Amino acid sequence: MTLQASELIQTYQYFHHIFPEDVHIARPLVQYYQKNGSLDQAYRMAEDMGRRMFSLGNITLAQSFLRLCLQLQPEDSGDIQSMLDMADVMEDAPSGDACTFSLIEKLSDQEAGKFMQQGCWERCPKGKVLIHQGDVDSRFYVILEGAMGVHLKLADDQDLYIKTLVPGEYFGEYACIYRLPRTATVVAEEDSLLLAFSDDVVASLMDLSPEAGDVLMKIVVQRLIQSMTHIHPAFSDVVEGDHQWVGEESCIIDLNDGDILSYKDDVVYILLYGELLVLPEVDGCRVFSENDMFGALHEHLSLPNGAQIQSKQRSLLCAMPREIFDSFMRAYGSFERWVDAQKS
């Protein structure tokens, strides 16, 4: 099911409230108001965007919106014309950062609209568990109103609160990209309105715009790795900023059944999902399972000379750089003790 025309316009209005400086959202709204005869509303939005772009130093966009204001209300042109005159002498000024929706910033207005139209609204009352950790589902959600809490269930059945997601943020991207069981539980902390997409829609977005796909993949990788560090015992005392550091600097390796890992000596590998076999197979050969860590950076994590790693099924690994591993070994006694305990 896709959004009805009225729902699509309301979705744009929600997004404009969340991202008031995003031209991909404002321009279609201005055009909609013009088309439907709401010229005062179109003027107010164009004027507001012109001022916002002007204050950010995005002079070309400011000029575009301000000239539209002159077309909509030519009799009220004094202040607008003054800003336009000033903009003409500031075309080389540096631009500031605007509050924009990262998922559509690389798309054209038409592409962004087509993407959003393929979603559907889903209302989530306060207290509802929308996603259960471990479930198999592939829907992706953007929050339009409300707030959603992210929780992890640890091995001892303890509930670990991770963060609260607010309007404009999205979740459920792992399942769409990697088709994995849900890695966290998501609960509505207040009555919420969500824009939901199927995995097919997300896949078509990535095909439509590789740049938009790159933005989404970067966020997916960071969140997937950060989730791992919150439940892995080696990272139990790591502060939040260092959880983020691991997510930003590490990468994900995706192996299919039977693939051999291209092993590197300057990283430590942590198995996020799946099973790995150490080759050549001998009696009592080692199998790596989820949360196992290995690599050449420490003797207790290293493999036998000449050993290879083969995926026994679809597997995902985190490759954590030497800089982070060495830093954690120095800074966190719990991390060092966990690594030392891996001695065979």
N, C-alpha and C positions, 0 to 999 in steps of 0.2 A: 504494500500500500504506500502511495506517495502523498505528499501534502496537497490539500486542496488550495485553490488560489488564495482564499482568505487566510488560511493557515500559513501559507508561505509569506504573505505580507506581514502577518503578526510575528513570524519568526524573524524576518528582517528587523522589525521594530525591537524585538527582544535583543537581537545582536547589536543594534545601534545603541541601545541603552548600555550594553556591556562594553562595546568597543566603539565609543563615540567618535573616534578619529579614523575609522576604517572606511576608505573611500569606496571599496568594493561593496560595502553595505549601504552607505549613504547615497551613492549615485543612483542605484535602482529605486530607492525610496523616493528620491526627488522626481525621477521620471514617472513613477507610479502616481504621485500626487499631481503632477502636471497632467498626465493622461486622464485622470479622473476629475479634473477641474478644481482641485484643492490648491489653488495658486498661492494663497497666503501660507499654507503649510509648506509648500515647495520652496517658497521664498525664505521662510524662517530657517529651514534646514540648510539651504544653500548658503545663506548668510552665516549661519553658525559654522558650517564647514569651511567657508572662506576665512573666517577669523581664526579658526583652529589651525588651518594649514599655514596661515600667515604667521601665527605665533610660533609654530614649529619650524619656520624657515622653509617650508615646502612651497616655494613661490609659484611654480608652474601650476600646481593644484589649486593654490589660493586664487590665482588669476582666473582659472577655469570656473570656479564656483562664484566668484564675484561678478564675472561677466554674465553668468546666468542670472544673477540677481538683477542686473540692469535690464535684461530681457523680460524678466517676470514683472518688475515694478519700475519702469523707467522714470516715473515721476518722483521716486524717492531715491535719488541717485547720489546725493551729496556725499554722505559718509562713505558709501561704497566706492565712488569714484576716487575719493581721497586715498583709500587703501590701495586701489588699483594703481594710482600714480606712484605711490610709495613702493609697491611691489615691482614696478617696472625698473626701478633703480636698485633693486635688491636681488636680481635674478641669480647672482653668483654666491649668495649667502649660504652657509652650511645648513643642512637640514637636521632637525632634531628627531627623536624617536617618537613615533606615534603609537597609540594603544590600538593594536590591530589583532585580528583573528588569524593566528599563524597558519592554520590549516588551509586557508583560502588566499593567503597574501600573494602566492605565485600564480593564481588563476586570473583569467579575465572576468569581468563582471558577469558575462553570459555563462561561463563555465562554473563560476561560484554559485550562480542561481540554479543551474541544472543539478549541481551536486546537492545543494540544500533541499531542493524539491523532492529528491529521492528518499529523504528521511521521513519519519512519521513521529507524531507526538506520542509521548507516553507519560502519563501522570503517575507520580509515586508518592503516596501519602506518608506522613511522618511515621517512622518506625518500621516501614516495610523493608525487608531484605530483598533487594533487587537482584543481587548476584551472590551466590554461595561459592566459597572457595572449593575448588575441585570439580565444580559442575562443568559440563561440556556444552558450550554455547558460543555463538560467534557474533553477537550484536555489539555494536559500538555506540557509545552515548556521549552527547554534548549537553551540558546543563544550561537550560535557559532561565530557570528560576529555582530558588531553593538552595539546598546544600546536601551533599552526600558524604558520608563518612567511610573511610577505607580502613579495614581491619584485617589482620592476619591471625590465623589460628596456628599456634606453635605446637611442637611435638608433644608437650605435656598438657595439651588442650587449653592452654592459657590464651586469652584473647589479647592481641597486641594492637592498640590503636595506632595508625600510621599518620593520617592527615585528614583534613576536611577539604573537599572539593567544592568550589563556588561557581556561580554562573560564568560561562565562557570556557571553563575547564572541561576536559573530556576524559573518558576512561573506557576500559574494555578493549583496548587496542591490541593487546597480546593475542587474544583469541582470534581477532580478525586477520592478523598478519601471520601468526605462527600456527593457528588452529590447535592451541593447547588448552588443557583444562584451566579453568579460572584460577588465578594465582592469589586472589584475595576475595574477601567478602565486602560488599558495598551496601550500606544501609542509609536510608533517607533520614537525615537529621531534622528535617522540616519538610512540609509539603513542597514537592518539587515537580517541575515540568522539564522533561528531557526530550531531546531530539535524537531518535534512535535510527541507526543505519545497519543494514546487513553487511556481511563480509564481502558480498559481491559488489556493493556500492563502493566500499573502501578500495577494493581491488581496481575498480574502474577509475577511481580518482587517481590512483598511483600510475595507472596506464596513461590517463589523460595528461597528467602533469608530473613528470619525474621529479621536478623541483619540490612540488607539494608532497610527493611520496618521500623524498629525502627528509623533509621537515618531520613528517610523521614517524619515519623509521628512527630518526635520532631520538625522538621522545620515547618511542617504544623501547629502544635499547636501554636508555637511561633508567626508565621505570622498572624494567624487568630485572636489571642488575641490582638496583637499589632494593627491590623487594627481596632478592636473594640475601643481601647483606643484613637485612633485618631479621631473618630467620636462621641464618647460618651461625652455629655456635662460635666460630672463630672471630666473628665480628660483634660479639655480645656487648663489649664495652666501647665500641667505636662511636664517636660523637656524630651528630647528624650531618655536620658539614663534611665529614670524611666519608659518610655513606654516599653523599652527593658526588664527592670527588671520584669515588670508584665508578659510579654510574656515568660520569662525564668522560672519563679517560679510558675506560675499558671498552672492549668490543664483544660482539656476539658471533660465535661460529656455529653455523647450522649444518649438521651432518645428516645425510640420509642413511638408511640401513645398508651396511657393508662398506661405507666410506672409510678411508684411512685419514686420520688427522695429519695435517701438515704441521709437524711439531716444531716449535720455536723455543730457543733457549732463554730468551729475555722476557718471558711472561710466565705467570702461574695460571693454570687452568682450573676452573671450578665447574663441575657438571651441574647444570641447572635442571635438565630434563633428559631422561633416557637412560641408556646403559652403554658402557664402553668395555671392550675386551682388550687386554694386553696380549700382543702377539710376540713371538710364536707361542702357540698353545702348548702347555705342558701340564703335568699332573698338578692340580691345585692352582691353575692359572688365575690371575687376578682379574676381577671384574669391578669396574668403577660404577657406582650408583650415585644418585642425586646427592649433592653437597660434597662429594669427594673432591679433593684438591690434589693436584700433582704438577710437577714441573722441575726444571733443572736449577731453579734459584735456591733450593735448599736440599741438603742431602736426604732429609726425611721424606721429601716429596718426589725425589727423582726416580726415574725408571731405569731398569737394567740396560746396559749398553746394547744397542741394536734393536731395542724393543720398539714395536709399533702399536698405535692405538687404533682400533677399528670399532665403528659404531655397530651395536647389535640391533639397533632400531633407529628411528628418528631421534636425534639427540641435539641438545643445545648446550654450548659451553660459553662461559665467560672467560675471556683472556685478559687478565689483570696485569698491567705493566710492572716492570721491576721497581720503578721509582715508588709506587704505592706499596708494594710488598715490603721493600726494605724499610720504608717509613713506618709502616704498621709494626714491623718486627722490633723497631726501636721504641716506638711510642706506646704500644699497648702490650702489657705483660700477658694479658689473657690470650691475645693473638699468638704471641710467641710460644706460650705454653701449649696451645692447641696444636700448633705446627710441630713442636717437639714431641708431642704425644702420638704423632703419626708414624713414628719409627717402627718399621716392620719387625 
